[in-house]
Structure formats: structure tokens, C-alpha cells
Amino acid sequence: MSPRVVIAEDLHLLREGLVHLLQAHGFEVVAAVETGPELLRALVGERPDVAVVDVRLPPTFTDEGLQAALAARREVPGLPVLVLSQHVEQLYARELLADGSGGIGYLLKDRVFNSGQFVDAVRRVADGGTAMDPEVIAKLLASNARHEPLGALTPREREVLSLMAEGRSNAAISQRLYLSESAVGKHTASIFGKLGLGPSDDDNRRVLAVLAYLDAARES
């Protein structure tokens, strides 16, 4: 069954481009809208598998898209949302993470032009995972470096966790850091332990670890 997606983007050409791109990769686009109120109605009415949302939408062109997505998540708990933004805005990332549930993503709009990475990010979010832009991660990391219990992590563990936040698998992390997969597995086990995440489904623990990592920025 094709994942159902709602798209919110005020620029007509980009909106149509996203529609065609996602349809070409097996998604069913159930709505493509351009304003905040339309987005909220579409998300609550359609309850899609994932929403791809531009932060700034009419009528305010401030954070209308994000606020509509957050309102929809209150109506539909756990609704997966991938936010697109022109620039890194830590406040937006914090608001998106505030309810502590998985299925979240925050990408800079430039990432859309790498279709493979973008589609992969949409799929990860639809599956309940995370897809955070490396530039967003870097800014959040700088803002919460002293936060506990993250302060207990070693520099290497923080590297591993930041790559987990981007949505990378252990195999991808091992290639990026030139480590064996078993070494990455040991680091992730140590991260889970230090963050107090007991035995459970590993995918769920990865999401919880990432949320703990990113959510710390809200409290700094």
C-alpha cells in the first residue's frame, strides 16, 4: 500500500515538483495545499502517513505551516511531519520536538534537490523515524553541549548520536566514521544505557535517544 502524503508549499512550481517527485517514488499525494488553514484541514481530514510542510505559509508567512502541523498533531497524536525550512531555525526544531513523539523531520529546502536523500527522509519519517538536517543537528548540538545526561556521552558517542538523528543506520554510521558495525553497535548500546533507555525494540530506542538528544535544546 502506497504511503499517503499531504504536501504544503506556497510556491506553485516547487509544490508541483514535490507532488511529481513523490508520486514517481510510489507515494499517494492525497492533498497539496498552499496555506496554513488548508494544511490543518487536510491533515485532520486525511490523516496521512506523512506530511511534508513548508514552515512559512500564507497568510502570515511566519511559521504558519509549522503551527498548522503542530495543531494537527494535537488532533492526530504521532502524525509524522517533515518540515522544510529555508534557514536553520532552532525555535522551529524545538517546537516540533516538544511533544516527544517520533515521526519527525526537519530539512533545509536545499535538500529537496537531492531527490534520493529527500525521498529517503520522507520514508523514514513516515515509518516513525527521524530525519534531521545535519546543519540543524550542528546548531542544536552547539546549544546543548553541557546538558545532562548528554554530558555523560563521549565525543565519539555524540558523533554516533548526531548521525542517528539524521536517520542513519548503523551500517551507514560505520561507513561515515570508518568504524566497524560492531563498534557502532557498542557505541549505541552505551548511548542507550547512559540515556536510561532499557531493553526494547531497537528502532524505538533509536527514536527515543534522538528525541532525548534534540529535546535537550528546548531546556538550554
BELURMO-V459022 format. One record per residue. N is the residue number from 0. SS is DSSP state (A for helix, B for strand, O for the rest). Layout:
{{N;SS} {N;SS}}
This chain:
{{0;O} {1;O} {2;O} {3;B} {4;B} {5;B} {6;B} {7;B} {8;O} {9;O} {10;O} {11;A} {12;A} {13;A} {14;A} {15;A} {16;A} {17;A} {18;A} {19;A} {20;A} {21;A} {22;A} {23;A} {24;O} {25;O} {26;O} {27;B} {28;B} {29;B} {30;B} {31;B} {32;B} {33;O} {34;B} {35;A} {36;A} {37;A} {38;A} {39;A} {40;A} {41;A} {42;A} {43;A} {44;A} {45;A} {46;O} {47;O} {48;O} {49;B} {50;B} {51;B} {52;B} {53;B} {54;O} {55;O} {56;O} {57;B} {58;O} {59;O} {60;O} {61;O} {62;O} {63;A} {64;A} {65;A} {66;A} {67;A} {68;A} {69;A} {70;A} {71;A} {72;A} {73;A} {74;A} {75;O} {76;O} {77;O} {78;O} {79;O} {80;B} {81;B} {82;B} {83;B} {84;B} {85;O} {86;O} {87;O} {88;O} {89;A} {90;A} {91;A} {92;A} {93;A} {94;A} {95;A} {96;A} {97;O} {98;O} {99;O} {100;O} {101;O} {102;O} {103;B} {104;B} {105;B} {106;B} {107;B} {108;A} {109;A} {110;A} {111;A} {112;A} {113;O} {114;A} {115;A} {116;A} {117;A} {118;A} {119;A} {120;A} {121;A} {122;A} {123;A} {124;A} {125;A} {126;O} {127;O} {128;O} {129;B} {130;B} {131;B} {132;O} {133;A} {134;A} {135;A} {136;A} {137;A} {138;A} {139;A} {140;A} {141;A} {142;A} {143;O} {144;O} {145;O} {146;O} {147;O} {148;O} {149;A} {150;A} {151;A} {152;O} {153;O} {154;A} {155;A} {156;A} {157;A} {158;A} {159;A} {160;A} {161;A} {162;A} {163;A} {164;A} {165;O} {166;O} {167;O} {168;O} {169;A} {170;A} {171;A} {172;A} {173;A} {174;A} {175;A} {176;A} {177;O} {178;O} {179;O} {180;A} {181;A} {182;A} {183;A} {184;A} {185;A} {186;A} {187;A} {188;A} {189;A} {190;A} {191;A} {192;A} {193;A} {194;O} {195;O} {196;O} {197;O} {198;O} {199;O} {200;O} {201;A} {202;A} {203;A} {204;A} {205;A} {206;A} {207;A} {208;A} {209;A} {210;A} {211;A} {212;A} {213;A} {214;A} {215;A} {216;A} {217;A} {218;A} {219;O}}
